[in-house]
């Protein structure tokens, strides 16, 4: 290994605890405490959910936050922002819009409105980016508060959804039960460079793996409500042009069916971690590193399916660079074989409560511990392992 250790920190947010950018800084501070000479490259990651704007803002030079006030999932004004990025081709720029900060479940606090909440604010933020003249939009759709099939978003972009009397239906999945007709003729057109949607799930709109069945209960929808929402979303798919085809597309069920609504607009769904990595230049950073550190809040048996740590570990492996995992918790069913080392903040802190109370402290401790392990190996042997 070179005398100076080169470390790339590509961690996701610890949801509800600390953002990806703040988590990356804390890990870097901890590493520097044990190895001040290290070169540390912060590339905070996201997969489309909470922290997507922060990840881009931290990694892309000249990124600009654009404030906007939107209608939140509770129907009240929310101060949010979208992010302007320079276009590689010198066009009108790329607009990054995050559903989590405009129509996300965290905006509701402990309240859950699974059948009433909608995605109006997300659509309003997209419209603001279009008004600013961006040539492409990148849309992160994790952490949704609603199960409205993206109808609120489409309304904000010019679509109409009416009942048998021709009156606009109420917001949310509850209003979808009255849907009789859809008019998308006045939808805002896609920007010239198109719209790409970042998602970390492949669920279809309907069925046992669909938006209502899988994600409804997380948003406070009871069993009877799940049945009602499933029926309402099925009705939406029958009325929207090409709706049956969109409903079965992988990712259509993401964010309470917002993936479906975006497909109806003409957007393209893509694995979020891959697109974020491309836009922040992660592959080039990893190629010149000695070690990559990645992680998320809870690493479990589902984390291999499109989540940030698995994606980063695969990217690093293809470059021949070892990866270390740092997670708020590492579940018993988690497969950590892809990582040269793994650290659980819960184990460091002694309990989940202690870890959640001060995540930055324990992230710094994790960074220091990893740096110490690398330095010990360098002093002890010429063999493999972390940092070899």
C-alpha positions in Angstrom: 0.0 0.0 0.0 1.2 3.6 -0.6 2.5 5.5 2.4 -0.6 7.7 2.3 -3.9 5.9 2.6 -6.5 6.9 0.1 -10.0 6.4 1.4 -13.4 6.9 -0.4 -16.4 7.4 1.9 -19.5 6.5 0.0 -22.2 6.0 2.7 -25.9 6.4 2.5 -28.0 8.3 5.1 -28.9 6.6 8.3 -32.6 7.1 7.8 -34.2 9.3 10.4 -30.9 9.7 12.2 -28.2 11.5 10.1 -27.8 12.5 6.4 -25.4 10.9 4.1 -23.3 14.0 3.9 -23.0 14.4 7.6 -22.4 10.7 8.1 -19.5 10.8 5.6 -18.0 13.8 7.3 -18.2 12.1 10.7 -16.5 8.9 9.4 -13.8 11.0 7.8 -13.2 13.0 11.0 -12.8 9.7 12.9 -10.4 8.3 10.4 -8.3 11.5 10.4 -8.0 11.3 14.2 -6.1 8.0 13.8 -4.5 8.7 10.5 -4.0 12.4 9.9 -2.1 11.9 6.7 -4.8 10.0 4.9 -6.4 11.4 1.7 -10.2 11.1 2.2 -12.6 11.6 -0.6 -16.2 12.2 0.5 -18.8 10.8 -2.0 -22.0 10.5 0.1 -24.4 8.2 -1.6 -28.2 7.9 -2.0 -30.6 5.6 -3.8 -33.4 8.1 -4.4 -34.7 8.4 -0.9 -34.0 10.8 1.9 -30.6 12.5 1.5 -30.5 12.4 -2.3 -30.2 16.2 -2.6 -27.5 16.3 0.1 -25.5 13.6 -1.7 -25.5 15.5 -5.0 -24.8 18.8 -3.3 -21.8 17.5 -1.5 -20.2 15.7 -4.5 -21.0 17.9 -7.5 -19.1 21.2 -7.9 -21.3 24.3 -8.6 -24.5 22.5 -7.4 -27.1 25.1 -6.3 -30.1 24.7 -4.0 -33.2 26.3 -5.4 -35.8 27.1 -2.6 -39.4 26.3 -3.3 -42.6 26.3 -1.2 -44.9 23.3 -1.9 -48.0 21.6 -0.5 -46.8 18.9 1.8 -48.4 15.5 2.4 -50.5 17.0 5.2 -51.9 19.7 2.9 -49.9 22.4 4.5 -47.1 24.5 3.0 -43.6 23.1 3.2 -40.3 25.0 2.6 -38.3 22.7 0.4 -35.8 22.9 -2.4 -34.7 21.3 -5.6 -31.1 21.1 -6.8 -29.6 22.6 -9.9 -26.6 20.8 -11.4 -24.5 21.9 -14.4 -25.1 19.9 -17.5 -22.2 17.9 -18.9 -23.2 19.1 -22.4 -23.6 22.7 -21.3 -27.4 22.7 -21.6 -29.9 24.2 -19.3 -28.8 22.2 -16.3 -30.1 19.1 -14.5 -32.8 19.5 -11.9 -32.7 17.0 -9.0 -36.0 16.7 -7.1 -36.4 14.6 -4.0 -39.8 13.3 -3.0 -38.7 12.8 0.6 -38.3 16.5 1.2 -41.5 17.5 -0.6 -44.0 14.7 0.0 -42.1 12.4 2.3 -43.2 10.5 5.4 -40.7 12.2 7.6 -42.7 15.5 7.1 -45.6 14.0 9.0 -43.6 13.3 12.2 -45.5 10.6 14.1 -48.7 11.2 12.2 -49.5 8.8 9.3 -52.1 9.6 6.6 -51.6 6.7 4.2 -55.0 7.1 2.5 -55.2 10.9 2.5 -51.6 12.0 1.9 -50.6 12.7 -1.7 -47.7 13.7 -3.9 -48.8 17.2 -4.9 -45.7 18.9 -3.4 -43.4 16.6 -5.4 -45.1 17.6 -8.6 -44.9 21.3 -7.7 -41.1 21.0 -7.2 -40.7 19.2 -10.5 -42.8 22.0 -12.1 -40.5 24.6 -10.5 -37.4 22.9 -12.0 -39.1 22.8 -15.4 -40.0 26.5 -15.1 -36.3 27.2 -14.5 -35.4 25.8 -17.9 -33.5 22.6 -16.9 -32.9 20.3 -19.8 -33.2 17.1 -17.7 -34.7 16.1 -14.4 -33.5 13.4 -12.0 -36.2 12.4 -9.5 -35.7 10.5 -6.3 -38.8 8.8 -5.1 -38.0 7.1 -1.8 -39.6 7.7 1.6 -43.1 8.6 0.4 -45.9 9.4 2.8 -48.7 8.4 0.4 -50.3 5.7 -1.7 -51.8 7.8 -4.4 -50.3 6.3 -7.5 -48.5 9.6 -8.2 -51.8 11.3 -8.9 -51.0 14.4 -6.8 -47.8 14.8 -8.7 -49.5 14.4 -12.1 -52.1 17.0 -11.2 -49.4 19.5 -10.3 -48.0 18.9 -13.8 -51.3 19.5 -15.5 -53.2 16.3 -15.4 -56.9 16.0 -14.4 -58.5 13.2 -12.4 -62.3 13.5 -12.0 -65.3 11.6 -10.7 -68.5 10.7 -12.6 -69.7 14.3 -12.2 -66.5 15.7 -13.8 -65.4 17.1 -10.4 -61.8 16.7 -9.3 -61.4 13.8 -6.9 -60.1 14.2 -3.4 -56.4 13.8 -2.6 -54.7 10.5 -1.8 -55.7 6.9 -2.2 -59.1 7.6 -0.6 -60.0 9.9 -3.5 -59.0 7.4 -6.1 -62.0 5.3 -5.2 -64.1 7.9 -7.0 -62.0 8.1 -10.1 -64.0 7.9 -13.3 -61.9 9.7 -16.0 -58.3 10.9 -16.5 -57.2 13.7 -18.9 -53.4 13.9 -19.4 -53.5 16.0 -22.5 -52.3 19.1 -20.7 -49.5 17.4 -18.8 -46.2 19.4 -18.9 -43.9 17.9 -21.5 -40.7 16.1 -20.4 -37.6 18.3 -20.7 -35.5 17.8 -23.8 -33.1 15.4 -22.0 -35.9 13.4 -20.4 -36.6 12.4 -16.8 -34.9 9.6 -15.0 -36.4 8.2 -11.8 -34.2 6.9 -9.0 -35.7 4.0 -7.0 -34.3 1.3 -4.8 -37.3 -1.1 -5.2 -38.6 -3.2 -8.0 -42.2 -3.7 -6.8 -45.0 -3.5 -9.3 -48.1 -1.4 -8.7 -50.5 -4.1 -7.7 -50.7 -7.5 -6.0 -48.9 -9.1 -3.0 -45.7 -7.2 -3.8 -47.5 -4.0 -4.8 -47.7 -0.5 -3.4 -50.6 -1.0 -1.1 -49.8 -4.4 0.3 -46.1 -3.8 0.9 -45.8 -0.1 1.7 -49.3 0.8 2.9 -48.9 -0.6 6.4 -45.6 1.5 6.8 -47.7 4.6 6.2 -50.4 3.8 8.8 -52.8 2.0 6.4 -54.8 -0.7 8.3 -55.7 -4.1 6.6 -59.1 -2.8 5.4 -57.3 0.3 4.0 -54.8 -1.9 2.2 -57.7 -3.6 0.4 -59.3 -0.3 -0.4 -56.1 1.2 -1.7 -55.4 -1.9 -3.8 -58.8 -1.6 -5.4 -58.3 2.2 -6.0 -54.9 1.7 -7.6 -56.3 -1.1 -9.8 -59.0 1.3 -11.0 -56.3 3.9 -11.7 -54.3 1.5 -13.8 -57.4 0.6 -15.9 -58.2 4.2 -16.7 -54.7 5.7 -17.4 -53.6 5.1 -21.0 -51.3 2.1 -21.1 -51.9 1.7 -17.4 -51.9 -2.1 -17.4 -48.5 -2.2 -18.9 -47.1 0.5 -16.6 -48.6 -1.3 -13.5 -46.6 -4.4 -14.1 -43.3 -2.6 -14.7 -40.6 -3.1 -12.0 -40.6 -0.1 -9.8 -44.1 1.1 -10.6 -45.1 0.4 -7.0 -42.3 2.5 -5.6 -43.3 5.4 -3.3 -46.9 4.4 -3.1 -47.2 4.0 -6.8 -45.4 7.2 -7.7 -43.3 5.1 -10.0 -46.5 4.3 -11.9 -47.4 8.0 -12.2 -44.0 8.9 -13.5 -44.1 6.1 -16.1 -47.4 7.6 -17.3 -45.6 11.0 -17.7 -42.9 9.3 -19.8 -40.1 9.1 -17.3 -37.6 6.2 -17.1 -37.1 4.2 -13.9 -33.6 3.2 -13.0 -31.8 1.7 -9.9 -31.1 4.8 -7.8 -27.7 3.9 -6.5 -26.3 3.4 -10.0 -27.5 6.7 -11.3 -26.3 8.6 -8.3 -22.9 6.9 -8.6 -22.6 8.0 -12.2 -23.6 11.6 -11.5 -21.1 12.0 -8.7 -18.2 10.2 -10.5 -17.9 7.4 -7.9 -16.2 4.9 -10.2 -13.3 7.1 -10.9 -12.9 7.9 -7.2 -12.9 4.3 -6.2 -10.4 3.3 -8.9 -7.7 5.3 -7.2 -8.6 4.3 -3.6 -7.0 1.9 -1.2 -10.3 1.4 0.7 -13.9 2.3 0.3 -16.3 2.7 3.3 -20.0 2.4 2.7 -23.1 1.8 4.8 -26.6 2.6 5.7 -28.9 2.7 8.7 -30.0 -0.9 8.9 -28.1 -3.6 7.0 -30.2 -6.7 6.7 -31.2 -9.5 4.4 -32.9 -7.1 2.0 -29.8 -4.8 1.6 -28.4 -6.8 -1.3 -31.4 -5.8 -3.5 -30.4 -2.5 -5.0 -29.3 -0.8 -1.8 -26.3 1.5 -1.6 -23.9 -0.8 0.3 -24.2 -3.8 -2.0 -23.9 -1.5 -5.1 -20.8 0.2 -3.8 -19.2 -3.1 -2.7 -19.7 -4.5 -6.2 -18.3 -1.4 -7.8 -15.2 -1.5 -5.6 -14.7 -5.3 -6.1 -14.7 -4.8 -9.9 -11.9 -2.2 -9.3 -10.0 -4.6 -7.0 -10.5 -2.3 -4.0 -11.6 -3.7 -0.6 -14.8 -2.3 1.1 -15.7 -1.8 4.7 -19.3 -1.6 5.9 -20.5 0.8 8.6 -24.2 0.5 9.6 -26.4 1.6 12.4 -27.3 -2.0 12.9 -26.3 -5.2 11.2 -29.1 -7.8 11.4 -28.6 -11.4 12.1 -29.7 -12.4 8.5 -27.3 -9.9 6.8 -24.7 -11.3 4.4 -21.5 -9.3 5.0 -19.2 -11.6 3.0 -18.6 -8.9 0.4 -17.0 -6.7 3.0 -13.4 -6.8 4.3 -14.6 -5.5 7.6 -18.0 -4.4 9.1 -18.8 -2.2 12.1 -22.2 -1.9 13.8 -22.8 1.4 15.5 -25.3 -0.3 17.8 -22.5 -2.6 19.0 -20.1 0.3 19.4 -22.6 2.3 21.4 -23.9 -0.6 23.4 -27.6 -0.2 22.4 -29.8 1.0 19.5 -31.0 3.9 21.7 -27.4 5.1 22.4 -26.5 4.8 18.7 -29.5 6.8 17.6 -29.1 9.5 20.2 -25.7 10.5 18.8 -24.9 8.9 15.5 -22.1 11.3 14.6 -20.2 10.3 17.7 -20.4 6.6 16.9 -19.6 7.2 13.2 -16.4 9.0 14.3 -15.6 6.0 16.5 -16.2 3.7 13.6 -13.9 5.7 11.4 -11.2 5.7 14.1 -11.5 2.0 14.6 -11.2 1.2 10.9 -8.2 3.5 10.5 -6.5 1.8 13.5 -7.1 -1.7 11.9 -5.6 -0.6 8.6 -2.5 0.9 10.3 -2.1 -2.2 12.4 -2.2 -4.4 9.4 0.3 -2.3 7.5 2.7 -2.5 10.5 2.2 -6.2 11.1 2.2 -7.9 7.7 2.3 -7.9 3.9 -0.8 -10.0 3.6 -4.4 -9.3 2.7 -7.3 -7.9 4.7 -8.7 -4.4 5.2 -6.6 -1.9 3.3 -4.2 -4.4 1.8 
